[in-house]
């Protein structure tokens, strides 16, 4: 499991973390990573146990857990939005749900059969998803910047970071990976 250090440091550090999964290896990978990036304590819980907790916790939910979408909706309704979802690129509809609701989804190829050349998880923010969508329409950095109210140089910086995150070779490869992951139509 790989979590963006910037996202993790601002959301996990010194908080207890709860992992909801039915897979022991996913739990152990998540627990090891969360402990490394500063979680105060890492616990395994069922969806019902997570909903019954109170306090400031960081949650990690395996998208393959039955009822994961409903669980996330309940957490967001209760304004408990400090968490992320472990998903797979083949779970396009679920990934679109995450983007729509602003929930970071760490796309892990290891949750499904690993495609050739897919050795990096993909965690794109809502802004990065907007950028890759505009790239898919053939827009330049300056055109994307104008559409989003940022500079072309800022878009260039986002694109460079997105290429590293996705493991893509170039912009078109990144669009292809995003299409396969269901992040864009």
N, C-alpha and C positions, 0 to 999 in steps of 0.2 A: 504494500500500500504506500502511496506517495501523496502527501498533502502539501499544497503550496505553503512554504514557510511563512510568508506574509499573512495569508489567511489564518493559518494555525496560530501564529503568535498573537494575533489580535483577538482571537475568539476562544482559544482553548486554554491558554496559559493560566495556571493556578485554579482552574475550575475542575470539578469532577466531570468525567466523561462517561457516557452510557452508550454501549454498543448493542444494537438490536439485530441479531442474525441467528440463523439456525445452523450455520456452518462454523465448526470449531476453528478451522484454519483461518477463515476470514476474521473471526474474533481475535485470535492470537496476533495476526498481522496488524489489525487495527489497534489493539491494546499496546503492542510494542511501539508503533509509530506515535500514538497519542502520548505515551509516557515519555518518549524521546523529546517531543516538542513541548513538554511542560504541563500536561494534564495532572491535576492534583491526585486523582485516583481514577482508575478505569474499571467499570463494572459491566457485566453482561446482564441484560434484562429482557423480559418479554415486552411486547407492545403495551399490554395492560399495566405492567409494573412501571414502565416509563411514564405513562399518562398519570399514574398515581403519585409520582415524585413531585416534590416542590423544590423551589430554590433555583439558583443559577447553575444550570448544568449545560454541557455541550453534548448533543446527541449525534450518533452516527447510525444510520439505518440502512440495512441491506435491502435493496429494492426487491429482492426475490422473496422477502417475508410476506406471507399472505396478509392483505389489507394494508400494505405499506403506504399507498396513496391516501387512504382514509386516515391513517395514523398521522401523516404529515399535515393533512388538512386540520386535524384536531389541534396539533401543536401550534400551527400558525394562527388558528382562531384564538387560541389562548395566549397569543403573542410570545410564544416560546420558539423564537426563530434562530437560535444559536445552534446550528448543526449542519450536517451535510449528508448526502445520500451516496451510497456505494451502488453504482449502476453498471450496466453493460451497454456497449455501443448498439447492440441489437435491440435494446429496449426503447425504441424511438418514441413511442407515445408517452411512456413514463418520463423520458428525458425532456420532452416538450412540456410536460406538466411541471417539472422542476424549474425550467427556464421561465415559464409563465408566472410562477409563484415566487421567483427569486431565490430558490433553494439551490445552493451549489451542489452539483452532481459530479462526483469523482467517477469518471468512466474507466472501468477496469476491465481490460480484455480478459483477465484471468477468471472473471465470473462466468465466462462462456468459452467455447472453443477459441483458442488464440489464433487470429488470422496472421498470415505471413507479414512480417514487418511491423506488427503492432506491438511494440514493446513499451509504450509509455501510456499511462492513463491520461485522460483529457478532462481537465477542470477549467471550464471557461466561465467567466463572470457574465452577467447580463450584458454589460457594455461590450465585452469581447464577442458575445454571440451576435449583437447588433452589427459589429464590424465585419464578422465573417459573412453575415447575411448580405451586407452591401458589397463585399468583395465578390460574392457569388453572382451579383448583377453586373460585374465588370467595372465597378467604380474605382477611380484612382484614390490615393490617400487624401489628396486635397478635396475631392468630391465627397468622400466619406466624412472628412473633418467638417466641411460646410454643412452637411446634413445633420451632424451630431453636435454642432456648436463647439468643436475643438479644432486645433490646428492639424494640418497635414503631418507635421513632425510628431505630434502626439499619437496620431494614428500609426505612423511608422514604428514608433516605440511599442505600441500595443501589438502590432503585427509581429514584430521580432520576438516578443515574449510569447505570443500565441504559437509561433512556429516551434519554439523550444518546448512549450507545454505539450503540444500535440505530437511532436516528433516528425512533423511534416517537412518535406524537402523544400517546398515553395508554397505560394499562395493557393494555387489551384489544387495541390495535394491536400492542403488544409481544408479547403472547401469540400473536397471529396470525403475526407474523414468526418467532417461535420455532418454531411448529408447521410453517411452510413450510420452515424451515431444518433441521427434523428434530431439534431439540434436546430437544423434549418430544413426548409422544404425545398 
